Amino acid sequence: MTKFNLEQLSDIAGFVGAALVDTDSGMALATAGGGSVDLEVAAAGNTEVMRAKRRVASQLNLDDTIEDILITLGKQYHLLRPLQSNEQLFLYVVLDRAKSNLAMARHELKAYESSLDFS
């Protein structure tokens, strides 16, 4: 796992795990936490979700970009956030639904993205 440090995302309320994912390969470039969630498997699977949504948006000729994709489970939130600074990558974050604040988590992910250095 590379120069990307996802550990600071563990400060998000309800944090379970996170991965920085390459959309082309489905590989996790960096991970943090995870618990019972296999972040490598989740990265690959959620790459398909991201590709499908982008394909549908293109077919609908939407003149817009995806800010994030939310998957709500009974006990967890799964957030997929394409990076504005590098469209080939997205952040995948798992939150404990009972302990998290979804609005704050989305805000913190946006702030985290601005701290990433791709040089």
N, C-alpha and C positions, 0 to 999 in steps of 0.2 A: 504494500500500500504506500502511496507516494507522499508528496509534500503537503497534501491537503489534510488538515487536522480537523476532524469532525467532533473532537471531544468537547469543544465549547457548546455544541448543540445539546449536550447532556444537561445543561442548565435550564432547558425548556421544561416547564412543568409537565409531568407525566411522561417524560422521555423514556422510551424503551430502546430504540436503536435508530441508526441512520446509515445511509450509504450514498456516496457520490457515484453516479452510474453513467457509463458511456452508452449512448443510445444506439450507436452502430453495432457494438459487440454484445451489449447486455452485461458487460463485466462491471463489477464494483471496483472503482479506482481507489476508494478509501471506505472504511467502515468504522463505526463506533457503537459500542453496546450491542444490543440484539436480544439478549436473554434467550428465550425459547424460539425466537424468530431467526431462521437461517437467512442472513442478509444476502448471501451469494445467490441463493435460489430466488429470493424475493426480488433481487435486482434484475435477474434474467426475466422473470415473469412479468414484472411491472414495466419492463422495456416494451413488451408486447402491448400493454395497455397504452403506453405513451405513443407508440407507433400507430395504433389503431385510431386513437383520438386525433392525431395529426392528419391521418389519411381522411377521416370523415370531415374534419374542418376544411381540408383542401377540396374535397368533393362538393361541399356546400358553398364553396367560394366565399368563406368567411374572411372578411378583411380585418382580422384580429389575431391575437396571439393567446396561447394558453398561459394563464398566470399560475394556476395549480389545478390538480385533480385530487379530489377528496374521495376516499373509499371509507365508508362508515360501517364498522362492524359492531357487534353487540358490546364488545369490551375494548375495542381499539379504534383509533383513527389511523389511516394510512394516507400520508400526503405525498404527492408527487409534484415537484416544482421544477419545471425546466428553467435553466439558468438563462437570464437575459444576456449575460456577458459571453456565453458560449452555448449555442443552441444544441450542440452535440451531447451536452451533459444535463442530467437532472438530479436533484436531491430527492431521496426517498427517506421519509421519516415515519417512524411508528411511535404513536403516543398511546398511553393508557387513557382511555376515554374518561374514566372516573376522576382522574387526577389532572387532566389537562384543560387548558383554556384555548380553544381552537383559534379564536381571533388573535390572541397574543402569540400563539405558536406561528401563525402565518406571518405576523409582523416580525418576529424574531428570525424566521427563515429568510425573509427579504433582507434584513439587516446583515445576517451572516453572509449572504451572497455578495454583498457589497465589500466584504472584507477579503474575499478570495483573490489570490494573486496568481494569474496565469502566465507570468513571465518566466 
